[in-house]
Amino acid sequence: MQNIPTWLLVVALALFDQEGRVLLQQRPPGKHHGGMWEFPGGKVEVSEKPVKALIREIAEELGLELDAAMLEPAFFAEEGTDPAIVLNLYTSRQPVGEPRALEGQDWGWFSLAQAAALPLAPMDRKLLSRFAG
C-alpha cells in the first residue's frame, strides 16, 4: 500500500508583546490565501517534532530565536482541503526583539481588535476568535 498523506501538519505562533499585541504576517501573493494575514509558522517536516518545526520556521521567516520552554500549546484548527491541513497554534510572551521579513513578507504587531479587522486566513480567524472568548 502506497503511503500518501491525507493531512498536513502545520504549526503557528501567537506571539504577544509586552503591550498585549500579537505578531502577524501577511502571506505572499501567489500562495494559498495569498495577501491574507496569519500567525507566523509553517509545515512540520517528516520526523520533525512540532515545537522544533515552529522554532525553525520562525527563525527562517522572521529571524527570531525562540525558547522552546516558553512555548505553550493553545488551540488547533482544521481546513478540509486535499490534503487536509491541521494547524497547531502555540502561544508565547517571550521577548524576541524585532522581527525581520526574511522572506519579504509584511508583518506587524496588532491588538486583538486590530487583528480581527484584517483579512485573515480562515483558520487564523477561527484561532484568533478563541483569544477573545
Residue pairs with C-beta under 8 A, 6 or more apart in sequence:
5 83
6 83
6 84
7 83
7 84
7 85
7 86
8 43
8 83
8 84
8 85
8 86
9 43
9 44
9 50
9 86
9 88
10 41
10 42
10 43
10 44
10 85
10 86
10 87
10 88
11 41
11 42
11 44
11 50
11 51
11 53
11 54
11 57
11 87
11 88
11 89
11 90
12 38
12 39
12 40
12 41
12 42
12 54
12 87
12 88
12 89
12 90
12 124
12 127
13 23
13 39
13 40
13 41
13 54
13 58
13 66
13 71
13 89
13 90
13 91
13 92
14 22
14 23
14 39
14 74
14 89
14 90
14 91
14 92
14 127
14 131
15 22
15 23
15 40
15 91
15 92
15 93
15 94
15 96
16 22
16 23
16 91
16 92
16 93
17 23
17 93
17 109
18 93
18 95
19 109
20 111
20 112
21 109
21 110
21 111
21 114
22 39
22 109
22 110
22 111
22 112
22 115
22 128
22 131
23 39
23 40
23 62
23 99
23 107
23 108
23 109
24 37
24 38
24 39
24 40
24 107
24 108
24 110
24 115
24 118
24 120
24 124
25 37
25 38
25 39
25 40
25 61
25 62
25 101
25 105
25 106
25 107
26 35
26 36
26 37
26 38
26 105
26 106
26 107
27 33
27 34
27 35
27 36
27 37
27 38
27 105
27 121
28 34
28 103
28 104
28 105
29 35
32 81
33 121
33 122
35 119
36 119
36 120
36 121
36 124
37 115
37 118
37 119
37 120
37 121
37 124
38 120
38 121
38 124
39 89
39 124
39 127
40 57
40 58
40 61
40 62
40 107
41 54
41 57
41 58
41 87
42 53
42 57
42 60
42 61
43 53
43 57
44 50
44 53
45 53
48 56
50 88
51 68
51 71
51 90
52 68
54 66
54 71
54 90
55 65
55 66
55 68
55 71
58 64
58 66
59 65
59 66
60 102
60 103
61 102
61 103
61 105
62 99
62 100
62 101
62 102
62 107
63 99
63 100
63 102
64 96
64 97
64 99
65 96
66 92
66 94
66 96
67 94
70 92
70 93
70 94
71 90
71 91
71 92
72 90
72 91
72 92
73 88
73 89
73 90
74 89
74 90
74 91
74 127
74 130
75 89
75 127
75 130
76 86
76 87
76 88
76 89
77 86
77 87
77 89
77 123
77 126
77 127
78 84
78 85
78 86
78 87
78 123
79 85
79 87
79 122
79 123
85 123
87 123
87 127
89 127
99 107
101 107
110 118
112 128
112 131
112 132
115 128
116 125
116 128
116 129
116 132
120 128
